[in-house]
Amino acid sequence: MRAFLFPGQGSQKVGMGAELAGASRVARAVFEEVDEALGQSLSRIMRDGPDEQLTLTENAQPAIMAHSIAVLRVLEIEGGIALAATADCVAGHSLGEYTALCASGAFTLADTARLLKLRGQAMQAAVPVGEGAMCALLGADLASATALAEAAAEGALPGGRQAVCEVANDNDPTQVVLSGHRPAIERAVALAKEYGIRRGVVLPVSAPFHCALMAPAADAMAQALERTPPAPMRLPLYANVTAAIVTDPAEERDLLVRQVTARVRWRESVLAMGEAGIADFVELGGKVLGPMVSRTLPDARTTSVVTMADIEALARAL
């Protein structure tokens, strides 16, 4: 059994999709459709940068989605591989869940681009720049990361105010990400070794994603998803919020709202897919999720598909 996976924020880089666009009219059509939907030349920013423009949350999120969908469309149209006939389920990391829904037919490409643009803008606007932060804990499991987050939140803000410091991403058995107020995140990095964690690293992100501070963004997405709800899916999806399979569009709409403030339960999602018999994991548009899968399920087969050569190799293998 096979799952197709879609990466999240952090997998963007200047030049993404350029080789694919040069080799395939199908890929070019995807990038052109996204540009038209957004009313901006996102494809130019993807191709030429500058990096500070691409890494803006409102650009990075639709760019990563567009890249993954371009890879998928080339695989389907030029490679002759139908996703619904080849995969048993889909999943995506954070914004990648929207990509997975686009891939499974729940959102059109244009709607997915617009939703992610809005999501990025709402997440950036939810917390003033500089007030929030995120850190990666390397050599951490969920239990040690949770204990560290609770300790780091205590006394982190002046005036007795309660700081937010929460687990944002449970990525694999060795990597957990925290999110919250900057003083609490910096305290977590300083305390990491006391909790048996090898290292804490503050991440170069513009906002504290997947924590309670994102509540205004969740409200914005609730309104947007009322206007643009997901349609029925051609494939079941493993949701970030529940680490469980979902097939009902109304349930998925509610989960997408909750996802903005909730933990990304990626490790648990991979374990759930493994328990369901998924042994073959194909990541489209990135090389981030495959290593996480391998650390969670050492016996799983993982494939990362980014370039035209990758697509051709996968088409032959399937």
N, C-alpha and C positions, 0 to 999 in steps of 0.2 A: 504494500500500500504506500501511497505517495502523497506528500503535502507540498504545496507551493507556498513559499514564504516571501514576505516583502519587508525591506528594511525601514528603519526609522531615522530620525534626525541625527546628524553626525556623520552620515555616510556620503554627504555631498562633498564635491570638490570641483574646482574650476576645470573645465574640459570635459565634464561628464556628458556623455551622449554624443560627443562630437564625432567620434569614429563611427558610431552607429548611424548617425544622420548622414555622414558622407557615403556610407555603403548601402543605405536602404531608403527607398522612397516611403516605405511604410513607417519607418521611424520618423522621418521628416514630417509626415502628415500628423503624427501624434504631437510633436512639438509645436507645429503650426496651429493645431486645434487648441492646445493649451494657451498659446499666446493670444489667440482670438478671444477665448473665454475670459481671460484676465485683463485684456486690453493693454497688455504690455509685452515687450520682447523678453520674456523670461528665458527663452532659448539662447538669446545673445549673452545674458548674464551667466547662464550655465556654461556656455562655450568659452567666453572671454573674461568673465569676472567683471569687476574686481572681486576678490575673495570676500571683502567686508559686505558687499552687496548680496552675494550668494548666501552667506551665512545668516543674513537677517531671517528671522523665523518665518516671516510672511512670504519670503522667496524660497527658502530652503525646503519648506514642507511641500508646496506644489512641485518644486523641481525634482525632488527625490521620487515623488509619485510618478511624474511624467517620464522619468528615466526608466522606472520599473515597467510601466505600461508599454513604453516603446519596445523594450526587450520582449515582453510578452506578445505584443502584436506581431513583431517580426517572427517570433517562434511559431505563432499560429498561422499567419498568412503566408510567409515565405518558407517556413519549415514544415508546414502541413500538420502541426500538432495542435489538436483541440484541447484546451485546458479541461473542459468538463469531462472529456473522455479519458484524460491522462492522469488527472489528480483525483484524490479522494476527499481532500479538504484544502482549505486555505487558512493562512494566519498572517498577521502583520504586527510589527513592533510599533506601538504608539500610532503615529500617523500612518504607518504601514497597514493598519487595520482598514483605513479608508481605501488604500490601494487595493487591498484584498477584496474589498466590497466592489470596487470598480471592476476588477478582474472577473468577479463572479456575476456581474451584471446588475448589481443592486443600485449602483450609481452610474450615470453616464460619465464619460471622461471630462466633459465641460463642467458638469455639476461637482465632480470630485475636486477639480482644480479650484473652483470658486469656494467650495466649503473649506478647503485647506488654506487658502489665502486668508479667509475670514478667521479661521481657527488660529493661524499664526499671529494675525493682528490682535485678536482678542487675548491670546496668551501673553503677548508682549505688553499689552496695555494693562493687564490685571495687576501688575506690581511695578512700582517706579523703578527705573533702571538703578542698579546698585544695591537695592534693598534685599534682593533674593539671590540665591546661589544654589549650585548643585555640586556634589562631589562623588567620585567613584571610589569605592572601597575594594581594594584588590586583596584577595585572600580572605574574603569575608563570606560567611553564610548568612541566611536570613536572621537567625537567632542572634548572632553577635552584632549584626548591623542594627537590628531593632533595639537592642540594649544600648548600643552606642548612641543612637538617635535620641532615645529618651534622656540619657545623661547629658548630651550636648545641648538639649533644649533648656535645661534647668539653668536659670540665672544668666542666660545668654543676652537678654535685652535689658536695658536700664529701666528703672522705675517699676520693677516687679512685673512688667508685662510678660505674658507667656509667649515664648518663641515657638515657631513651627519648625520642626525638624523631623521629617518622615521618610520612610522607605518609598522611593519613587519607582525604581526598577529592580525587580529581582530577576537578574539576567541569567545566571547559571550558578552552579554550586560554589564558584570562586569569585563572583563579581556582583556587588549590590551597589545601587546608586541612591544617595540621599538627596533630599530637596527641602528648601525652607528659607528662613531668614539667614542672611549672610553671616552674622556673628555666630549663629548656632552651627552652620556648616563649617566655618573655619575652626570652631571649637572641636567639632567632630574629627576633622583631619588631625588636629593636635593630639586628640585622645585615642586615636585609632589603635596604636600598638598596645595600649593598656587593656584593650578588649580582644587581644589575640589576632588583630587584623594586620596584615603585612604592611599595608600602605594606604593612605588616603590622598586623593588628588582632586583639587578644585577644578571643575570642568569649565572650559571656555564657552559658556552658554549665556544667553541674554536674559533669561528669566528662570524662575524656579518651577519647572514643570512637574505635573503629577503630584501635587500636594494641595493642602487646604487653601493656600494662597491663590490658587487658580479658580476659586469659586466664581468671580465675575465672568471669566471666560466660559465656564460651564453654562452659565445663564445665557450667554450670547449664542453658544452652540445649540442650546435647547430651542431657542427661537429659530435659528437657521434650519435645524432639522425638522421643525414643524412645517416650514415652507418647502423643504426638499427632503422628504423622508425616503429611506431606502426601499427599493422595490424587492420582490422575491429574488432569492439568490439561487444561482445554478449549482452551487456547491456549499456544503456546510462550512461554517467558520468557527475557529476557536477564538473566543473573545478575551481580550487582555484583562478585563475586570474580573471575570469569573474563572478563567482558565478552563472553560468548558465549552462544549459545542453549542452553537446557536444556529437556528434555521429560520426563526420567525422575524420578519423585518421590523415589527413594532417593538419587540424585545431588543433587537439590535440598536434601534434608534435610542432607546433609553440607556443602553450600555455605552453608546458613544458619548452621551452627555456625562455619565458618571466617570468615563475614562479620563476626562480632563483633570480631575482632582484625585483619582484613584491610582493605586499602585499598578504598574504593568507587571502582571504575573507571568512573565515569559518562561521562566524555569518550569513552573507548574504546568504551563500550557504544553511545553515540549514533552514533559513526563506524561501528561494526559494523552497526547497524540501517540506516544510510544505504547502506552497501555492499550490503546485502541487498535494497535497493529501497524501503525505507520513506521516504516523502517527506512524510507527514502525521502530525504528533505532537499528540495531544490529552491535556492534563494535567487530571485530575479532582481537584478539591478544593484547588487551590492555583495560585499564579502565580509559582512559583519555578523550575520546571524548563524552562518555555518559553524564557526568555531564555538559559539555558545551552545549550539545543539550538540556538538561533539563532546564538549565538557559535561553536558547533562546526560546524554545517551552515547556512551563511548562506542557502542556497536552500530550506531546508525550510519547510513551512507549520506554524505552531504555533497552537494554540488552548488557552486556559485557561478552564475551566468551574467556576464557584463558585456563582453565584446561580441562581435559578429562571429569570431571563431568559436567562442563559448556556445553561442546559439546553434551553430552548425554541428558542433560535437554533441550537444544535448539532443538535437533532432535525430541524429544518427543512432544515438543510444536508446532513444525511446521508440 
